[in-house]
Amino acid sequence: MSLPESSSAKKTGFNTRAVHAGQAFEPRTGAVVPPVHFSSTYAQDGIGGLRAGYEYGRGTNPTRDALQEQLAALEGGTAAFSFSSGLAAEDSMIRALTRPGDHIVLGNDAYGGTYRLISRVLGEWGIGNTPVDMSDLDAVAKAVAAGGSASGGGKTRLVWVETPSNPMMKITDIEALAAVAHDAGALLVVDNTFASPYLQNPLALGADVVVHSTTKYIGGHSDVVGGAIVVNDPELAEKIGFVQFAVGAVSGPMDAFLTTRGLKTLGVRMDRHSDNAQAVAEWLLERPEVEAVLYPGLPSHPGHELARKQMKKFGGMISVQFKGGEAAARKVAESTSVFTLAESLGGIESLMNYPSEMTHASVKGTELAVPVNLIRLSCGIEDVEDLIADLDAALSGLDGGS
């Protein structure tokens, strides 16, 4: 666990905090980039005599502490925890805050890996779940109140939402959802991966826990896997910190360093990601081959006004549905050259994904299944003219323009 250095850190701008939080120069040499600490253990000045609080790498590491301080400062939290992957972060957090017999209400368009973890892994541990449309607050309230009663389960402990959601790009009112959760004595967990701390701060809107796959926009260069949890409440921090230490799914020193390096440029990257995605989405909207463009930056998006209210910009993610159905989506996904067909998102390079068979294959046949005519675009920081030309060539290759 790491705390921001002082309250004054919160008064500086986002990009200043991104560059400087947790990044004090190394005092012996004056190196402006803190060294990466690879040591697994630390010398003690006698039994129990710890130097600067460090004992063993699973519990604490200076490089990981620096990243955690940076994450807390950027999300407006008081404590952050860095894990070996986004799913490791989610798993540790759920185990810290729930017990067998408890219940989770989550979005019915949640990331496939999250649903697989909750339903198949933690379900066997005795955690129940109910997927629901998070834009329908009445339905959420009913699901929260019902808990796991239909299946013999217990009280709802967590309400879990992604906004924007992956890959349907739904926007949920965080403040309103927090009120629903808190009225029922539950905690609101917000997966902020798509927005990043630069575009959206759920803790300021009433959320209790923020989760990230730092693999995505925070790392930003497709070269490191990681996850993070950020909270404000000391009791929650103590519980999550204990599980992080006891289970040990922590980020290694090099992973923490790479994530910190990426995080320093998050603001400038997100501006470019968002601007490129806005231009691509507007271009796609005019294409005859396209059935729907799912991007909150478009005035036609049902969550556009809400996104304007709770986000700084609209992000770099777009989902597209094609009139030509599954065949058209598959052909486009395999016909680009600047957009690379690959898992993941949020890197500086543009990626294309066919969720039904890739990132969300684990929810095929369930109510969370992704439409087969949909592709997901992660717009990188390349020249937007090249992104549009690449998509133009791919779409023009569809039979009959459909």
C-alpha positions as CSV (number, residue, x, y, z in Angstrom):
1,M,0.0,0.0,0.0
2,S,1.2,3.5,-0.8
3,L,-0.1,6.9,0.2
4,P,0.3,10.1,-1.8
5,E,3.2,12.2,-0.4
6,S,1.1,15.1,0.8
7,S,-2.3,16.7,0.3
8,S,-0.5,19.3,-1.9
9,A,-0.1,16.6,-4.5
10,K,-3.8,16.7,-5.1
11,K,-3.7,20.4,-5.9
12,T,-1.4,19.9,-8.9
13,G,-2.7,19.0,-12.4
14,F,-3.1,15.5,-13.7
15,N,0.0,15.5,-15.9
16,T,2.1,16.9,-13.2
17,R,1.0,14.2,-10.8
18,A,1.5,11.6,-13.5
19,V,5.2,12.6,-13.9
20,H,6.1,13.3,-10.3
21,A,3.9,11.3,-7.9
22,G,6.1,8.6,-6.3
23,Q,9.0,9.6,-8.5
24,A,11.4,11.4,-6.2
25,F,15.0,11.5,-7.5
26,E,17.5,8.9,-6.1
27,P,19.4,10.8,-3.3
28,R,22.8,9.1,-3.6
29,T,23.4,9.8,-7.3
30,G,20.7,12.4,-8.1
31,A,19.2,10.1,-10.8
32,V,15.9,11.6,-11.9
33,V,14.4,8.2,-12.6
34,P,14.2,6.1,-9.5
35,P,16.2,2.8,-9.8
36,V,14.3,-0.5,-10.3
37,H,14.7,-2.6,-7.1
38,F,15.0,-6.3,-8.0
39,S,15.9,-7.6,-4.6
40,S,13.6,-10.2,-3.2
41,T,14.8,-9.7,0.4
42,Y,16.3,-6.9,2.5
43,A,19.0,-6.8,5.2
44,Q,17.8,-6.1,8.7
45,D,19.5,-4.2,11.5
46,G,19.0,-7.0,14.0
47,I,15.9,-9.2,14.4
48,G,12.9,-7.1,13.5
49,G,15.0,-4.1,12.6
50,L,13.7,-3.2,9.2
51,R,15.3,-0.5,7.1
52,A,12.7,1.8,5.6
53,G,10.0,-0.8,6.3
54,Y,11.2,-3.3,3.7
55,E,11.5,-7.0,4.6
56,Y,10.5,-9.3,1.7
57,G,9.5,-8.7,-1.9
58,R,6.1,-10.2,-1.8
59,G,5.1,-7.8,0.9
60,T,6.7,-4.6,-0.2
61,N,9.0,-3.4,-2.9
62,P,10.2,0.2,-3.5
63,T,9.4,0.1,-7.3
64,R,5.9,-1.3,-6.7
65,D,5.3,1.3,-3.9
66,A,6.2,4.1,-6.3
67,L,3.7,2.8,-8.8
68,Q,1.0,2.5,-6.1
69,E,1.6,6.0,-5.0
70,Q,1.3,7.2,-8.6
71,L,-2.0,5.3,-9.1
72,A,-3.5,6.6,-5.9
73,A,-2.6,10.2,-6.8
74,L,-4.1,9.9,-10.3
75,E,-7.4,8.2,-9.2
76,G,-7.9,10.5,-6.3
77,G,-7.6,7.7,-3.8
78,T,-5.7,7.2,-0.6
79,A,-4.4,3.7,-1.3
80,A,-3.6,1.7,-4.4
81,F,-2.5,-1.9,-4.9
82,S,-0.6,-3.2,-7.9
83,F,-1.1,-6.8,-9.1
84,S,0.3,-9.2,-11.6
85,S,-2.8,-8.9,-13.9
86,G,-6.2,-7.2,-14.0
87,L,-7.9,-10.5,-13.2
88,A,-5.5,-11.1,-10.3
89,A,-6.5,-7.7,-8.9
90,E,-10.2,-8.5,-9.3
91,D,-9.8,-11.9,-7.7
92,S,-7.9,-10.6,-4.7
93,M,-10.3,-7.7,-4.2
94,I,-13.4,-10.0,-4.3
95,R,-11.8,-12.5,-1.9
96,A,-11.0,-9.6,0.4
97,L,-14.5,-8.1,0.4
98,T,-16.9,-11.1,0.1
99,R,-17.4,-14.5,1.7
100,P,-19.0,-17.7,0.5
101,G,-22.7,-17.2,0.2
102,D,-22.4,-13.5,-0.8
103,H,-23.7,-12.1,-4.0
104,I,-22.5,-9.8,-6.8
105,V,-24.6,-7.8,-9.2
106,L,-22.7,-7.1,-12.4
107,G,-23.4,-5.6,-15.8
108,N,-24.9,-8.0,-18.4
109,D,-22.2,-6.8,-20.8
110,A,-19.2,-7.3,-18.5
111,Y,-15.8,-8.3,-19.8
112,G,-15.8,-12.0,-20.5
113,G,-12.8,-12.7,-18.3
114,T,-14.5,-10.9,-15.3
115,Y,-17.7,-12.9,-15.8
116,R,-15.7,-16.2,-16.1
117,L,-13.8,-15.4,-12.9
118,I,-17.0,-14.5,-10.9
119,S,-19.3,-17.2,-12.3
120,R,-16.9,-20.2,-12.8
121,V,-14.1,-19.7,-10.4
122,L,-15.6,-17.8,-7.5
123,G,-19.0,-19.4,-8.2
124,E,-17.5,-22.7,-7.0
125,W,-16.3,-20.9,-3.9
126,G,-19.9,-20.0,-3.2
127,I,-20.2,-16.5,-4.6
128,G,-23.4,-15.9,-6.5
129,N,-24.0,-13.4,-9.3
130,T,-26.8,-11.7,-11.2
131,P,-26.1,-10.0,-14.5
132,V,-28.3,-7.0,-15.1
133,D,-28.6,-4.0,-17.5
134,M,-26.8,-1.3,-15.5
135,S,-28.6,1.5,-17.3
136,D,-31.8,0.3,-15.8
137,L,-31.5,1.5,-12.2
138,D,-34.8,0.0,-11.1
139,A,-33.6,-3.4,-12.3
140,V,-30.3,-3.0,-10.6
141,A,-32.0,-2.1,-7.3
142,K,-34.3,-5.1,-7.5
143,A,-31.3,-7.4,-8.2
144,V,-29.4,-5.9,-5.4
145,A,-32.3,-6.3,-3.0
146,A,-33.0,-9.8,-4.0
147,G,-29.4,-10.8,-3.6
148,G,-28.8,-14.5,-4.2
149,S,-32.2,-15.5,-2.8
150,A,-33.3,-17.2,-6.1
151,S,-30.4,-19.6,-5.8
152,G,-30.2,-19.8,-2.1
153,G,-27.4,-17.3,-1.8
154,G,-27.0,-14.4,0.5
155,K,-26.7,-10.6,0.6
156,T,-25.4,-8.5,-2.3
157,R,-22.0,-7.2,-1.2
158,L,-20.7,-5.8,-4.5
159,V,-22.3,-3.9,-7.5
160,W,-19.9,-4.2,-10.4
161,V,-19.9,-2.0,-13.5
162,E,-17.8,-1.1,-16.4
163,T,-18.3,2.3,-18.0
164,P,-17.8,2.5,-20.9
165,S,-18.5,-1.2,-21.1
166,N,-16.5,-3.8,-23.0
167,P,-17.4,-4.1,-25.9
168,M,-20.9,-2.7,-26.1
169,M,-19.7,0.8,-25.0
170,K,-22.6,1.4,-22.6
171,I,-22.4,4.4,-20.3
172,T,-23.6,4.0,-16.7
173,D,-24.4,6.8,-14.2
174,I,-21.8,6.2,-11.6
175,E,-23.2,8.6,-9.0
176,A,-26.7,7.2,-9.3
177,L,-25.5,3.6,-9.2
178,A,-23.5,4.4,-6.1
179,A,-26.7,5.6,-4.4
180,V,-28.4,2.3,-5.3
181,A,-25.6,0.2,-4.0
182,H,-25.1,2.2,-0.8
183,D,-28.9,2.2,0.0
184,A,-28.7,-1.6,0.1
185,G,-25.5,-1.7,2.1
186,A,-23.4,-2.8,-0.9
187,L,-20.2,-1.4,-2.3
188,L,-19.9,0.0,-5.8
189,V,-16.9,-1.4,-7.9
190,V,-16.1,0.5,-11.1
191,D,-13.9,-1.0,-13.8
192,N,-12.3,2.1,-15.1
193,T,-10.0,0.4,-17.7
194,F,-11.6,1.9,-20.8
195,A,-11.7,5.4,-19.5
196,S,-8.4,5.5,-17.5
197,P,-7.9,7.9,-14.6
198,Y,-7.3,10.7,-17.1
199,L,-10.8,10.7,-18.4
200,Q,-12.9,9.6,-15.4
201,N,-12.5,9.4,-11.6
202,P,-15.2,7.0,-10.2
203,L,-14.1,7.6,-6.5
204,A,-15.1,11.3,-6.9
205,L,-18.5,10.2,-8.1
206,G,-19.2,7.9,-5.2
207,A,-17.6,4.6,-6.1
208,D,-16.0,2.6,-3.3
209,V,-13.5,0.6,-5.4
210,V,-11.8,1.3,-8.8
211,V,-10.3,-1.6,-10.7
212,H,-7.9,-1.4,-13.7
213,S,-6.3,-3.7,-16.1
214,T,-3.1,-1.6,-16.2
215,T,-2.1,-3.7,-19.2
216,K,-4.2,-1.4,-21.2
217,Y,-4.1,2.4,-21.2
218,I,-2.1,2.9,-18.0
219,G,0.8,0.8,-19.3
220,G,0.0,2.0,-22.8
221,H,2.7,0.2,-24.8
222,S,1.5,-3.4,-25.0
223,D,4.6,-4.6,-23.2
224,V,3.5,-5.3,-19.7
225,V,0.6,-7.2,-18.0
226,G,-0.8,-5.8,-14.7
227,G,-3.8,-4.8,-12.6
228,A,-4.6,-2.3,-9.9
229,I,-7.2,-1.6,-7.2
230,V,-7.6,1.9,-5.8
231,V,-9.8,2.9,-2.8
232,N,-10.4,5.7,-0.4
233,D,-11.6,3.9,2.7
234,P,-8.9,2.8,5.2
235,E,-10.9,-0.3,6.2
236,L,-11.2,-1.5,2.6
237,A,-7.5,-0.7,2.1
238,E,-6.5,-2.8,5.1
239,K,-8.6,-5.8,3.8
240,I,-7.3,-5.6,0.3
241,G,-3.7,-5.0,1.4
242,F,-3.8,-8.1,3.6
243,V,-5.0,-10.3,0.7
244,Q,-2.4,-8.8,-1.6
245,F,0.3,-9.8,0.9
246,A,-1.2,-13.1,1.9
247,V,-2.0,-14.4,-1.7
248,G,1.0,-12.7,-3.3
249,A,-0.3,-12.0,-6.8
250,V,1.8,-8.8,-6.9
251,S,3.4,-7.0,-9.9
252,G,7.2,-7.7,-10.2
253,P,9.7,-4.8,-10.1
254,M,10.2,-4.6,-13.9
255,D,6.5,-4.8,-14.5
256,A,5.9,-2.0,-12.0
257,F,8.6,0.1,-13.6
258,L,7.2,-0.3,-17.1
259,T,3.8,0.5,-15.9
260,T,5.1,3.6,-14.1
261,R,6.9,4.7,-17.3
262,G,3.7,4.3,-19.3
263,L,1.6,6.1,-16.7
264,K,3.7,9.2,-16.9
265,T,2.4,9.9,-20.5
266,L,-1.2,8.8,-19.9
267,G,-2.7,12.2,-20.3
268,V,-1.1,13.1,-23.6
269,R,-1.8,9.6,-25.0
270,M,-5.4,9.7,-24.0
271,D,-5.9,13.0,-25.7
272,R,-4.6,11.5,-29.0
273,H,-6.5,8.2,-28.5
274,S,-9.7,10.1,-28.0
275,D,-9.3,12.5,-30.9
276,N,-8.4,9.7,-33.3
277,A,-11.4,7.6,-32.1
278,Q,-13.8,10.5,-32.5
279,A,-12.7,11.1,-36.1
280,V,-12.8,7.4,-36.9
281,A,-16.3,7.0,-35.4
282,E,-17.7,9.9,-37.3
283,W,-16.2,8.5,-40.5
284,L,-17.7,5.1,-39.9
285,L,-21.1,6.5,-39.2
286,E,-21.3,7.5,-42.9
287,R,-20.4,4.1,-44.3
288,P,-23.2,2.2,-46.0
289,E,-21.6,-1.2,-44.8
290,V,-22.1,-0.2,-41.2
291,E,-25.2,-1.0,-39.1
292,A,-24.2,0.8,-35.9
293,V,-21.2,2.7,-34.5
294,L,-21.0,2.3,-30.7
295,Y,-19.0,5.3,-29.5
296,P,-20.1,7.6,-26.6
297,G,-18.6,10.7,-28.4
298,L,-21.3,10.5,-31.0
299,P,-24.4,12.6,-30.2
300,S,-26.5,9.6,-31.4
301,H,-25.1,7.4,-28.7
302,P,-27.7,6.9,-25.9
303,G,-25.1,7.6,-23.2
304,H,-23.6,10.7,-24.9
305,E,-24.8,13.3,-22.5
306,L,-24.0,11.3,-19.5
307,A,-20.5,10.6,-20.8
308,R,-20.0,14.3,-21.4
309,K,-21.0,14.8,-17.7
310,Q,-18.7,12.2,-16.1
311,M,-15.8,11.9,-18.6
312,K,-13.2,14.4,-19.8
313,K,-13.2,13.0,-23.3
314,F,-14.8,9.9,-24.8
315,G,-11.8,7.5,-25.0
316,G,-10.1,5.5,-27.7
317,M,-12.5,2.5,-28.0
318,I,-15.1,2.0,-30.7
319,S,-17.3,-1.0,-31.5
320,V,-18.8,-1.4,-35.0
321,Q,-21.7,-3.6,-36.2
322,F,-22.0,-4.6,-39.9
323,K,-25.1,-5.0,-42.1
324,G,-23.4,-8.0,-43.6
325,G,-23.5,-9.9,-40.4
326,E,-20.8,-12.3,-39.1
327,A,-19.2,-12.8,-42.5
328,A,-18.6,-9.0,-42.9
329,A,-17.3,-8.6,-39.4
330,R,-14.8,-11.4,-39.8
331,K,-13.7,-10.2,-43.2
332,V,-13.0,-6.7,-42.0
333,A,-11.2,-8.0,-38.9
334,E,-8.8,-10.0,-41.2
335,S,-8.3,-7.3,-43.8
336,T,-6.5,-4.4,-42.2
337,S,-2.8,-3.6,-42.0
338,V,-2.5,-0.6,-39.7
339,F,-5.0,-2.0,-37.3
340,T,-3.5,-5.3,-36.0
341,L,-5.8,-8.2,-35.3
342,A,-5.0,-9.0,-31.6
343,E,-6.3,-9.4,-28.1
344,S,-6.1,-6.5,-25.6
345,L,-6.4,-2.7,-26.2
346,G,-5.1,0.6,-25.0
347,G,-1.6,0.5,-26.6
348,I,-0.1,3.2,-28.8
349,E,-0.7,0.9,-31.8
350,S,-4.2,0.4,-33.2
351,L,-5.7,-3.0,-32.6
352,M,-8.8,-4.7,-33.9
353,N,-10.6,-7.5,-32.2
354,Y,-13.5,-9.9,-33.0
355,P,-14.9,-10.3,-29.4
356,S,-17.3,-13.1,-30.1
357,E,-14.4,-15.5,-30.8
358,M,-11.6,-13.6,-29.0
359,T,-11.9,-11.6,-25.8
360,H,-15.5,-12.7,-25.0
361,A,-15.4,-16.3,-26.3
362,S,-16.0,-17.4,-22.6
363,V,-19.5,-15.9,-22.6
364,K,-20.7,-17.4,-25.9
365,G,-24.2,-18.9,-25.4
366,T,-24.9,-16.8,-22.3
367,E,-26.9,-13.6,-21.9
368,L,-23.5,-11.8,-22.0
369,A,-22.7,-13.0,-25.5
370,V,-21.4,-10.4,-28.0
371,P,-23.2,-9.9,-31.3
372,V,-21.4,-11.9,-34.1
373,N,-21.5,-8.9,-36.5
374,L,-19.4,-6.7,-34.1
375,I,-15.7,-5.8,-34.2
376,R,-13.9,-3.7,-31.5
377,L,-11.4,-1.1,-32.4
378,S,-8.7,0.3,-30.1
379,C,-7.6,3.5,-31.9
380,G,-3.9,4.1,-31.3
381,I,-1.8,7.3,-31.7
382,E,-1.0,6.9,-35.4
383,D,-1.9,9.6,-37.9
384,V,-5.7,9.4,-38.1
385,E,-5.7,9.7,-41.9
386,D,-3.8,6.4,-42.0
387,L,-6.3,4.7,-39.7
388,I,-9.2,5.8,-41.9
389,A,-7.5,4.8,-45.1
390,D,-6.8,1.3,-43.6
391,L,-10.5,0.9,-42.6
392,D,-11.6,2.3,-46.0
393,A,-9.7,-0.4,-47.8
394,A,-11.0,-3.2,-45.5
395,L,-14.7,-2.0,-45.8
396,S,-14.4,-1.5,-49.6
397,G,-13.6,-5.2,-49.9
398,L,-16.9,-6.3,-48.6
399,D,-19.2,-7.9,-51.2
400,G,-21.8,-5.6,-52.5
401,G,-20.9,-2.9,-50.0
402,S,-22.6,-4.8,-47.2
